Amino acid sequence: MSNQECENEDLEQEDARASSPFFADLDRGELATLDTDIGNLQQRTQQLIDKVNDNRREDHAVMSAFRESLLLQVSGLAEKLEERMFHTYDLHNRLIQEKLQELSEVMERIGHMETELRQVCRTVEAAYKDLCLQPEP
């Protein structure tokens, strides 16, 4: 749209307002003031919309930074937990190893005792047979 067409359209709008019963009591100066006020309101409205959009962008940036910070903290805590867990596993593994070693030693002693018990049983059995085979006086 050319500049001339815009001016013609503005004049037509002013003429329409002038012929409107709503604007009947207003003169051209008041119409110009009203147009200026409307323009100021539109400009102020656009400024408010821009400010709301800027605030939303800032809020988004803050939330993104918060999310990143939170992810780093959670990741750090997860690593600490994992380290503690592996430390606990290591401690338990050592305790289990000690208990298994003790069990192995006990099983070995039981094996020796079992061997000794068999020897005692054989000796008792041999002594019993000797006693049973001897004639009575």
C-alpha atoms as a printed R data frame, in Angstrom:
    type eleno elety resid chain resno       x        y      z
1   ATOM     1    CA   MET     A     1   0.000    0.000  0.000
2   ATOM     2    CA   SER     A     2   1.434    3.395 -0.973
3   ATOM     3    CA   ASN     A     3   1.786    6.408  1.273
4   ATOM     4    CA   GLN     A     4  -0.975    8.203 -0.636
5   ATOM     5    CA   GLU     A     5  -3.359    5.292 -0.159
6   ATOM     6    CA   CYS     A     6  -2.623    5.198  3.602
7   ATOM     7    CA   GLU     A     7  -3.339    8.924  3.917
8   ATOM     8    CA   ASN     A     8  -6.573    8.540  1.947
9   ATOM     9    CA   GLU     A     9  -7.621    5.649  4.197
10  ATOM    10    CA   ASP     A    10  -6.865    7.724  7.327
11  ATOM    11    CA   LEU     A    11  -8.939   10.608  5.962
12  ATOM    12    CA   GLU     A    12 -11.794    8.230  5.168
13  ATOM    13    CA   GLN     A    13 -11.669    6.854  8.709
14  ATOM    14    CA   GLU     A    14 -11.724   10.395 10.124
15  ATOM    15    CA   ASP     A    15 -14.665   11.311  7.883
16  ATOM    16    CA   ALA     A    16 -16.484    8.152  8.979
17  ATOM    17    CA   ARG     A    17 -15.867    9.050 12.603
18  ATOM    18    CA   ALA     A    18 -16.994   12.601 12.053
19  ATOM    19    CA   SER     A    19 -20.254   11.385 10.539
20  ATOM    20    CA   SER     A    20 -20.732    8.785 13.273
21  ATOM    21    CA   PRO     A    21 -23.220    9.667 16.037
22  ATOM    22    CA   PHE     A    22 -20.707    8.472 18.606
23  ATOM    23    CA   PHE     A    23 -18.155   11.061 17.531
24  ATOM    24    CA   ALA     A    24 -20.733   13.783 16.795
25  ATOM    25    CA   ASP     A    25 -19.699   15.960 19.729
26  ATOM    26    CA   LEU     A    26 -15.964   15.755 18.929
27  ATOM    27    CA   ASP     A    27 -14.158   18.190 16.666
28  ATOM    28    CA   ARG     A    28 -11.156   17.350 14.464
29  ATOM    29    CA   GLY     A    29  -8.661   18.300 17.195
30  ATOM    30    CA   GLU     A    30 -10.314   15.977 19.638
31  ATOM    31    CA   LEU     A    31 -10.319   13.215 17.002
32  ATOM    32    CA   ALA     A    32  -6.601   13.714 16.457
33  ATOM    33    CA   THR     A    33  -6.045   13.528 20.222
34  ATOM    34    CA   LEU     A    34  -8.174   10.401 20.366
35  ATOM    35    CA   ASP     A    35  -6.168    8.871 17.502
36  ATOM    36    CA   THR     A    36  -2.952    9.754 19.333
37  ATOM    37    CA   ASP     A    37  -4.285    8.224 22.553
38  ATOM    38    CA   ILE     A    38  -5.292    5.057 20.693
39  ATOM    39    CA   GLY     A    39  -1.863    4.924 19.055
40  ATOM    40    CA   ASN     A    40  -0.232    5.360 22.462
41  ATOM    41    CA   LEU     A    41  -2.403    2.603 23.896
42  ATOM    42    CA   GLN     A    42  -1.488    0.299 21.026
43  ATOM    43    CA   GLN     A    43   2.185    1.107 21.487
44  ATOM    44    CA   ARG     A    44   1.961    0.559 25.256
45  ATOM    45    CA   THR     A    45   0.083   -2.713 24.688
46  ATOM    46    CA   GLN     A    46   2.800   -3.904 22.318
47  ATOM    47    CA   GLN     A    47   5.463   -2.913 24.879
48  ATOM    48    CA   LEU     A    48   3.651   -4.925 27.556
49  ATOM    49    CA   ILE     A    49   3.384   -7.938 25.248
50  ATOM    50    CA   ASP     A    50   7.092   -7.641 24.440
51  ATOM    51    CA   LYS     A    51   7.892   -7.402 28.153
52  ATOM    52    CA   VAL     A    52   5.789  -10.511 28.915
53  ATOM    53    CA   ASN     A    53   7.582  -12.399 26.131
54  ATOM    54    CA   ASP     A    54  10.986  -11.229 27.443
55  ATOM    55    CA   ASN     A    55  10.046  -12.368 30.949
56  ATOM    56    CA   ARG     A    56   8.985  -15.734 29.578
57  ATOM    57    CA   ARG     A    57  12.329  -16.105 27.785
58  ATOM    58    CA   GLU     A    58  14.132  -15.198 31.020
59  ATOM    59    CA   ASP     A    59  11.999  -17.705 32.957
60  ATOM    60    CA   HIS     A    60  12.837  -20.360 30.398
61  ATOM    61    CA   ALA     A    61  16.556  -19.572 30.702
62  ATOM    62    CA   VAL     A    62  16.342  -19.733 34.514
63  ATOM    63    CA   MET     A    63  14.512  -23.071 34.381
64  ATOM    64    CA   SER     A    64  17.039  -24.468 31.908
65  ATOM    65    CA   ALA     A    65  19.920  -23.388 34.148
66  ATOM    66    CA   PHE     A    66  18.114  -24.847 37.166
67  ATOM    67    CA   ARG     A    67  17.549  -28.139 35.320
68  ATOM    68    CA   GLU     A    68  21.231  -28.339 34.340
69  ATOM    69    CA   SER     A    69  22.328  -27.548 37.885
70  ATOM    70    CA   LEU     A    70  19.941  -30.133 39.289
71  ATOM    71    CA   LEU     A    71  21.154  -32.758 36.811
72  ATOM    72    CA   LEU     A    72  24.754  -32.084 37.842
73  ATOM    73    CA   GLN     A    73  23.866  -32.375 41.524
74  ATOM    74    CA   VAL     A    74  21.875  -35.589 41.000
75  ATOM    75    CA   SER     A    75  24.701  -37.008 38.908
76  ATOM    76    CA   GLY     A    76  27.208  -36.138 41.651
77  ATOM    77    CA   LEU     A    77  25.037  -37.724 44.314
78  ATOM    78    CA   ALA     A    78  24.569  -40.844 42.181
79  ATOM    79    CA   GLU     A    79  28.348  -41.143 41.800
80  ATOM    80    CA   LYS     A    80  28.846  -40.794 45.564
81  ATOM    81    CA   LEU     A    81  26.163  -43.410 46.193
82  ATOM    82    CA   GLU     A    82  27.772  -45.747 43.692
83  ATOM    83    CA   GLU     A    83  31.187  -45.265 45.350
84  ATOM    84    CA   ARG     A    84  29.694  -46.039 48.760
85  ATOM    85    CA   MET     A    85  27.925  -49.058 47.342
86  ATOM    86    CA   PHE     A    86  31.173  -50.427 45.856
87  ATOM    87    CA   HIS     A    87  32.974  -49.708 49.126
88  ATOM    88    CA   THR     A    88  30.281  -51.658 50.973
89  ATOM    89    CA   TYR     A    89  30.537  -54.500 48.430
90  ATOM    90    CA   ASP     A    90  34.301  -54.570 48.917
91  ATOM    91    CA   LEU     A    91  33.930  -54.669 52.703
92  ATOM    92    CA   HIS     A    92  31.353  -57.460 52.490
93  ATOM    93    CA   ASN     A    93  33.528  -59.373 50.031
94  ATOM    94    CA   ARG     A    94  36.436  -59.247 52.479
95  ATOM    95    CA   LEU     A    95  34.196  -60.424 55.337
96  ATOM    96    CA   ILE     A    96  32.805  -63.229 53.195
97  ATOM    97    CA   GLN     A    97  36.349  -64.202 52.168
98  ATOM    98    CA   GLU     A    98  37.418  -64.332 55.829
99  ATOM    99    CA   LYS     A    99  34.391  -66.464 56.748
100 ATOM   100    CA   LEU     A   100  35.038  -68.792 53.819
101 ATOM   101    CA   GLN     A   101  38.663  -69.138 54.930
102 ATOM   102    CA   GLU     A   102  37.506  -69.942 58.473
103 ATOM   103    CA   LEU     A   103  35.002  -72.456 57.091
104 ATOM   104    CA   SER     A   104  37.723  -74.074 55.009
105 ATOM   105    CA   GLU     A   105  39.977  -74.376 58.081
106 ATOM   106    CA   VAL     A   106  37.118  -75.858 60.145
107 ATOM   107    CA   MET     A   107  36.304  -78.334 57.365
108 ATOM   108    CA   GLU     A   108  39.974  -79.341 57.234
109 ATOM   109    CA   ARG     A   109  40.034  -79.892 61.027
110 ATOM   110    CA   ILE     A   110  36.818  -81.919 60.753
111 ATOM   111    CA   GLY     A   111  38.503  -84.039 58.078
112 ATOM   112    CA   HIS     A   112  41.489  -84.673 60.391
113 ATOM   113    CA   MET     A   113  39.167  -85.485 63.301
114 ATOM   114    CA   GLU     A   114  37.177  -87.841 61.085
115 ATOM   115    CA   THR     A   115  40.400  -89.640 60.135
116 ATOM   116    CA   GLU     A   116  41.442  -89.849 63.808
117 ATOM   117    CA   LEU     A   117  37.961  -91.106 64.771
118 ATOM   118    CA   ARG     A   118  38.173  -93.874 62.144
119 ATOM   119    CA   GLN     A   119  41.560  -94.893 63.525
120 ATOM   120    CA   VAL     A   120  40.120  -94.944 67.053
121 ATOM   121    CA   CYS     A   121  37.144  -96.999 65.812
122 ATOM   122    CA   ARG     A   122  39.502  -99.484 64.133
123 ATOM   123    CA   THR     A   123  41.614  -99.709 67.266
124 ATOM   124    CA   VAL     A   124  38.527 -100.271 69.452
125 ATOM   125    CA   GLU     A   125  37.220 -102.804 66.957
126 ATOM   126    CA   ALA     A   126  40.571 -104.644 66.944
127 ATOM   127    CA   ALA     A   127  40.707 -104.590 70.762
128 ATOM   128    CA   TYR     A   128  37.146 -105.938 70.948
129 ATOM   129    CA   LYS     A   129  37.986 -108.731 68.513
130 ATOM   130    CA   ASP     A   130  41.075 -109.575 70.583
131 ATOM   131    CA   LEU     A   131  38.958 -109.676 73.719
132 ATOM   132    CA   CYS     A   132  36.353 -111.859 72.063
133 ATOM   133    CA   LEU     A   133  38.915 -114.306 70.656
134 ATOM   134    CA   GLN     A   134  40.782 -114.894 73.922
135 ATOM   135    CA   PRO     A   135  39.704 -117.993 75.799
136 ATOM   136    CA   GLU     A   136  38.151 -117.562 79.161
137 ATOM   137    CA   PRO     A   137  40.247 -118.803 82.085
